[in-house]
Amino acid sequence: MDHIIAMRKVVPVTLLAALLLAVAACAAPARWEKAGVSAEMTVTDAVDCRRAASQEAFLYIPSPPVLWPYRRLNWQYEQTERFYAENRLTAFCMRSKGYELMPMPKTQS
């Protein structure tokens, strides 16, 4: 009986994740740009921001001990929350360094 309840919770989460991936696939690709900064420095700044954001997101959303039947659901929730927190913190860090997220030009096929 418990596995049926767990499945009822997993299915909506899975559908939501699939919907979010579909929407993200439609988003225009973008890159961080700052006038007068080389591509190598941009990559270095992005890596530094991503590393700091990852550490901060882990502190913001720690992994509490969870009993076995709910561990998988809890893990999915934690990973999703950390993913979004990390992306927001990375964007904040890059903007605070003076970068702007610019859409990449479309290439002719």
PyMOL CGO cylinders between C-alpha atoms (Angstrom):
from pymol import cmd
from pymol.cgo import CYLINDER

trace = [
    CYLINDER, 0.00, 0.00, 0.00, 2.85, 2.37, 0.81, 0.3, 1, 1, 1, 1, 1, 1,
    CYLINDER, 2.85, 2.37, 0.81, 4.38, 1.87, -2.63, 0.3, 1, 1, 1, 1, 1, 1,
    CYLINDER, 4.38, 1.87, -2.63, 1.10, 2.98, -4.26, 0.3, 1, 1, 1, 1, 1, 1,
    CYLINDER, 1.10, 2.98, -4.26, 1.12, 6.19, -2.25, 0.3, 1, 1, 1, 1, 1, 1,
    CYLINDER, 1.12, 6.19, -2.25, 4.78, 6.74, -3.15, 0.3, 1, 1, 1, 1, 1, 1,
    CYLINDER, 4.78, 6.74, -3.15, 4.03, 6.19, -6.85, 0.3, 1, 1, 1, 1, 1, 1,
    CYLINDER, 4.03, 6.19, -6.85, 1.23, 8.74, -6.73, 0.3, 1, 1, 1, 1, 1, 1,
    CYLINDER, 1.23, 8.74, -6.73, 3.80, 11.27, -5.54, 0.3, 1, 1, 1, 1, 1, 1,
    CYLINDER, 3.80, 11.27, -5.54, 6.52, 10.25, -8.02, 0.3, 1, 1, 1, 1, 1, 1,
    CYLINDER, 6.52, 10.25, -8.02, 4.37, 10.42, -11.16, 0.3, 1, 1, 1, 1, 1, 1,
    CYLINDER, 4.37, 10.42, -11.16, 3.45, 14.13, -10.81, 0.3, 1, 1, 1, 1, 1, 1,
    CYLINDER, 3.45, 14.13, -10.81, 7.09, 14.98, -10.01, 0.3, 1, 1, 1, 1, 1, 1,
    CYLINDER, 7.09, 14.98, -10.01, 8.25, 13.06, -13.08, 0.3, 1, 1, 1, 1, 1, 1,
    CYLINDER, 8.25, 13.06, -13.08, 5.69, 14.77, -15.29, 0.3, 1, 1, 1, 1, 1, 1,
    CYLINDER, 5.69, 14.77, -15.29, 6.67, 18.17, -13.93, 0.3, 1, 1, 1, 1, 1, 1,
    CYLINDER, 6.67, 18.17, -13.93, 10.35, 17.44, -14.57, 0.3, 1, 1, 1, 1, 1, 1,
    CYLINDER, 10.35, 17.44, -14.57, 9.57, 16.36, -18.15, 0.3, 1, 1, 1, 1, 1, 1,
    CYLINDER, 9.57, 16.36, -18.15, 7.54, 19.53, -18.72, 0.3, 1, 1, 1, 1, 1, 1,
    CYLINDER, 7.54, 19.53, -18.72, 10.34, 21.72, -17.37, 0.3, 1, 1, 1, 1, 1, 1,
    CYLINDER, 10.34, 21.72, -17.37, 12.88, 19.99, -19.60, 0.3, 1, 1, 1, 1, 1, 1,
    CYLINDER, 12.88, 19.99, -19.60, 10.64, 20.51, -22.64, 0.3, 1, 1, 1, 1, 1, 1,
    CYLINDER, 10.64, 20.51, -22.64, 10.26, 24.22, -21.85, 0.3, 1, 1, 1, 1, 1, 1,
    CYLINDER, 10.26, 24.22, -21.85, 14.00, 24.59, -21.23, 0.3, 1, 1, 1, 1, 1, 1,
    CYLINDER, 14.00, 24.59, -21.23, 14.75, 22.98, -24.60, 0.3, 1, 1, 1, 1, 1, 1,
    CYLINDER, 14.75, 22.98, -24.60, 12.76, 25.75, -26.28, 0.3, 1, 1, 1, 1, 1, 1,
    CYLINDER, 12.76, 25.75, -26.28, 14.74, 28.52, -24.55, 0.3, 1, 1, 1, 1, 1, 1,
    CYLINDER, 14.74, 28.52, -24.55, 17.20, 30.47, -26.67, 0.3, 1, 1, 1, 1, 1, 1,
    CYLINDER, 17.20, 30.47, -26.67, 20.85, 29.71, -25.87, 0.3, 1, 1, 1, 1, 1, 1,
    CYLINDER, 20.85, 29.71, -25.87, 22.67, 32.51, -24.08, 0.3, 1, 1, 1, 1, 1, 1,
    CYLINDER, 22.67, 32.51, -24.08, 26.15, 33.31, -22.77, 0.3, 1, 1, 1, 1, 1, 1,
    CYLINDER, 26.15, 33.31, -22.77, 27.69, 35.67, -20.25, 0.3, 1, 1, 1, 1, 1, 1,
    CYLINDER, 27.69, 35.67, -20.25, 29.35, 38.74, -21.74, 0.3, 1, 1, 1, 1, 1, 1,
    CYLINDER, 29.35, 38.74, -21.74, 31.22, 41.73, -20.35, 0.3, 1, 1, 1, 1, 1, 1,
    CYLINDER, 31.22, 41.73, -20.35, 32.89, 44.43, -22.40, 0.3, 1, 1, 1, 1, 1, 1,
    CYLINDER, 32.89, 44.43, -22.40, 36.68, 44.20, -22.46, 0.3, 1, 1, 1, 1, 1, 1,
    CYLINDER, 36.68, 44.20, -22.46, 36.86, 40.71, -20.93, 0.3, 1, 1, 1, 1, 1, 1,
    CYLINDER, 36.86, 40.71, -20.93, 38.41, 37.77, -22.75, 0.3, 1, 1, 1, 1, 1, 1,
    CYLINDER, 38.41, 37.77, -22.75, 36.62, 34.48, -23.22, 0.3, 1, 1, 1, 1, 1, 1,
    CYLINDER, 36.62, 34.48, -23.22, 39.14, 32.78, -20.91, 0.3, 1, 1, 1, 1, 1, 1,
    CYLINDER, 39.14, 32.78, -20.91, 38.43, 35.26, -18.10, 0.3, 1, 1, 1, 1, 1, 1,
    CYLINDER, 38.43, 35.26, -18.10, 34.69, 34.80, -18.60, 0.3, 1, 1, 1, 1, 1, 1,
    CYLINDER, 34.69, 34.80, -18.60, 35.10, 31.04, -18.25, 0.3, 1, 1, 1, 1, 1, 1,
    CYLINDER, 35.10, 31.04, -18.25, 37.25, 31.50, -15.13, 0.3, 1, 1, 1, 1, 1, 1,
    CYLINDER, 37.25, 31.50, -15.13, 34.69, 33.84, -13.56, 0.3, 1, 1, 1, 1, 1, 1,
    CYLINDER, 34.69, 33.84, -13.56, 31.84, 31.48, -14.46, 0.3, 1, 1, 1, 1, 1, 1,
    CYLINDER, 31.84, 31.48, -14.46, 33.64, 28.49, -12.91, 0.3, 1, 1, 1, 1, 1, 1,
    CYLINDER, 33.64, 28.49, -12.91, 34.39, 30.48, -9.75, 0.3, 1, 1, 1, 1, 1, 1,
    CYLINDER, 34.39, 30.48, -9.75, 30.76, 31.62, -9.50, 0.3, 1, 1, 1, 1, 1, 1,
    CYLINDER, 30.76, 31.62, -9.50, 29.43, 28.10, -10.16, 0.3, 1, 1, 1, 1, 1, 1,
    CYLINDER, 29.43, 28.10, -10.16, 31.74, 26.63, -7.50, 0.3, 1, 1, 1, 1, 1, 1,
    CYLINDER, 31.74, 26.63, -7.50, 30.72, 29.22, -4.89, 0.3, 1, 1, 1, 1, 1, 1,
    CYLINDER, 30.72, 29.22, -4.89, 27.04, 28.83, -5.83, 0.3, 1, 1, 1, 1, 1, 1,
    CYLINDER, 27.04, 28.83, -5.83, 27.27, 25.05, -5.49, 0.3, 1, 1, 1, 1, 1, 1,
    CYLINDER, 27.27, 25.05, -5.49, 28.75, 25.32, -2.00, 0.3, 1, 1, 1, 1, 1, 1,
    CYLINDER, 28.75, 25.32, -2.00, 26.17, 27.90, -0.95, 0.3, 1, 1, 1, 1, 1, 1,
    CYLINDER, 26.17, 27.90, -0.95, 23.26, 25.89, -2.38, 0.3, 1, 1, 1, 1, 1, 1,
    CYLINDER, 23.26, 25.89, -2.38, 24.42, 22.81, -0.46, 0.3, 1, 1, 1, 1, 1, 1,
    CYLINDER, 24.42, 22.81, -0.46, 24.49, 24.83, 2.77, 0.3, 1, 1, 1, 1, 1, 1,
    CYLINDER, 24.49, 24.83, 2.77, 21.10, 26.34, 1.97, 0.3, 1, 1, 1, 1, 1, 1,
    CYLINDER, 21.10, 26.34, 1.97, 19.51, 22.95, 1.25, 0.3, 1, 1, 1, 1, 1, 1,
    CYLINDER, 19.51, 22.95, 1.25, 21.25, 20.30, 3.38, 0.3, 1, 1, 1, 1, 1, 1,
    CYLINDER, 21.25, 20.30, 3.38, 20.50, 16.57, 3.22, 0.3, 1, 1, 1, 1, 1, 1,
    CYLINDER, 20.50, 16.57, 3.22, 18.60, 15.55, 6.35, 0.3, 1, 1, 1, 1, 1, 1,
    CYLINDER, 18.60, 15.55, 6.35, 18.47, 11.87, 7.32, 0.3, 1, 1, 1, 1, 1, 1,
    CYLINDER, 18.47, 11.87, 7.32, 15.34, 10.30, 5.84, 0.3, 1, 1, 1, 1, 1, 1,
    CYLINDER, 15.34, 10.30, 5.84, 13.82, 6.84, 6.31, 0.3, 1, 1, 1, 1, 1, 1,
    CYLINDER, 13.82, 6.84, 6.31, 14.09, 4.41, 3.39, 0.3, 1, 1, 1, 1, 1, 1,
    CYLINDER, 14.09, 4.41, 3.39, 10.62, 4.65, 1.76, 0.3, 1, 1, 1, 1, 1, 1,
    CYLINDER, 10.62, 4.65, 1.76, 10.89, 8.43, 1.42, 0.3, 1, 1, 1, 1, 1, 1,
    CYLINDER, 10.89, 8.43, 1.42, 14.62, 8.71, 0.66, 0.3, 1, 1, 1, 1, 1, 1,
    CYLINDER, 14.62, 8.71, 0.66, 14.21, 8.69, -3.13, 0.3, 1, 1, 1, 1, 1, 1,
    CYLINDER, 14.21, 8.69, -3.13, 11.44, 11.31, -3.15, 0.3, 1, 1, 1, 1, 1, 1,
    CYLINDER, 11.44, 11.31, -3.15, 13.39, 13.47, -0.74, 0.3, 1, 1, 1, 1, 1, 1,
    CYLINDER, 13.39, 13.47, -0.74, 16.56, 13.09, -2.84, 0.3, 1, 1, 1, 1, 1, 1,
    CYLINDER, 16.56, 13.09, -2.84, 14.75, 14.22, -6.00, 0.3, 1, 1, 1, 1, 1, 1,
    CYLINDER, 14.75, 14.22, -6.00, 13.34, 17.25, -4.20, 0.3, 1, 1, 1, 1, 1, 1,
    CYLINDER, 13.34, 17.25, -4.20, 16.74, 18.20, -2.76, 0.3, 1, 1, 1, 1, 1, 1,
    CYLINDER, 16.74, 18.20, -2.76, 18.49, 17.88, -6.11, 0.3, 1, 1, 1, 1, 1, 1,
    CYLINDER, 18.49, 17.88, -6.11, 15.85, 19.97, -7.86, 0.3, 1, 1, 1, 1, 1, 1,
    CYLINDER, 15.85, 19.97, -7.86, 15.95, 22.68, -5.21, 0.3, 1, 1, 1, 1, 1, 1,
    CYLINDER, 15.95, 22.68, -5.21, 19.77, 22.74, -5.23, 0.3, 1, 1, 1, 1, 1, 1,
    CYLINDER, 19.77, 22.74, -5.23, 19.81, 22.95, -9.03, 0.3, 1, 1, 1, 1, 1, 1,
    CYLINDER, 19.81, 22.95, -9.03, 17.58, 26.02, -9.11, 0.3, 1, 1, 1, 1, 1, 1,
    CYLINDER, 17.58, 26.02, -9.11, 19.31, 27.64, -6.14, 0.3, 1, 1, 1, 1, 1, 1,
    CYLINDER, 19.31, 27.64, -6.14, 22.71, 27.06, -7.74, 0.3, 1, 1, 1, 1, 1, 1,
    CYLINDER, 22.71, 27.06, -7.74, 21.59, 28.61, -11.03, 0.3, 1, 1, 1, 1, 1, 1,
    CYLINDER, 21.59, 28.61, -11.03, 20.11, 31.67, -9.29, 0.3, 1, 1, 1, 1, 1, 1,
    CYLINDER, 20.11, 31.67, -9.29, 23.25, 32.13, -7.17, 0.3, 1, 1, 1, 1, 1, 1,
    CYLINDER, 23.25, 32.13, -7.17, 25.52, 31.72, -10.19, 0.3, 1, 1, 1, 1, 1, 1,
    CYLINDER, 25.52, 31.72, -10.19, 23.55, 34.34, -12.12, 0.3, 1, 1, 1, 1, 1, 1,
    CYLINDER, 23.55, 34.34, -12.12, 23.69, 36.69, -9.13, 0.3, 1, 1, 1, 1, 1, 1,
    CYLINDER, 23.69, 36.69, -9.13, 27.45, 36.22, -8.84, 0.3, 1, 1, 1, 1, 1, 1,
    CYLINDER, 27.45, 36.22, -8.84, 28.07, 36.83, -12.55, 0.3, 1, 1, 1, 1, 1, 1,
    CYLINDER, 28.07, 36.83, -12.55, 25.85, 39.93, -12.57, 0.3, 1, 1, 1, 1, 1, 1,
    CYLINDER, 25.85, 39.93, -12.57, 27.65, 41.27, -9.50, 0.3, 1, 1, 1, 1, 1, 1,
    CYLINDER, 27.65, 41.27, -9.50, 30.91, 40.92, -11.47, 0.3, 1, 1, 1, 1, 1, 1,
    CYLINDER, 30.91, 40.92, -11.47, 29.42, 43.07, -14.23, 0.3, 1, 1, 1, 1, 1, 1,
    CYLINDER, 29.42, 43.07, -14.23, 28.41, 40.37, -16.72, 0.3, 1, 1, 1, 1, 1, 1,
    CYLINDER, 28.41, 40.37, -16.72, 25.17, 40.31, -18.68, 0.3, 1, 1, 1, 1, 1, 1,
    CYLINDER, 25.17, 40.31, -18.68, 23.44, 37.20, -20.01, 0.3, 1, 1, 1, 1, 1, 1,
    CYLINDER, 23.44, 37.20, -20.01, 23.13, 37.81, -23.75, 0.3, 1, 1, 1, 1, 1, 1,
    CYLINDER, 23.13, 37.81, -23.75, 21.31, 35.64, -26.30, 0.3, 1, 1, 1, 1, 1, 1,
    CYLINDER, 21.31, 35.64, -26.30, 23.65, 33.92, -28.71, 0.3, 1, 1, 1, 1, 1, 1,
    CYLINDER, 23.65, 33.92, -28.71, 23.25, 34.92, -32.36, 0.3, 1, 1, 1, 1, 1, 1,
    CYLINDER, 23.25, 34.92, -32.36, 21.47, 32.38, -34.52, 0.3, 1, 1, 1, 1, 1, 1,
    CYLINDER, 21.47, 32.38, -34.52, 23.68, 30.71, -37.08, 0.3, 1, 1, 1, 1, 1, 1,
    CYLINDER, 23.68, 30.71, -37.08, 22.66, 30.22, -40.68, 0.3, 1, 1, 1, 1, 1, 1,
    CYLINDER, 22.66, 30.22, -40.68, 22.15, 26.53, -41.52, 0.3, 1, 1, 1, 1, 1, 1,
]
cmd.load_cgo(trace, "trace")
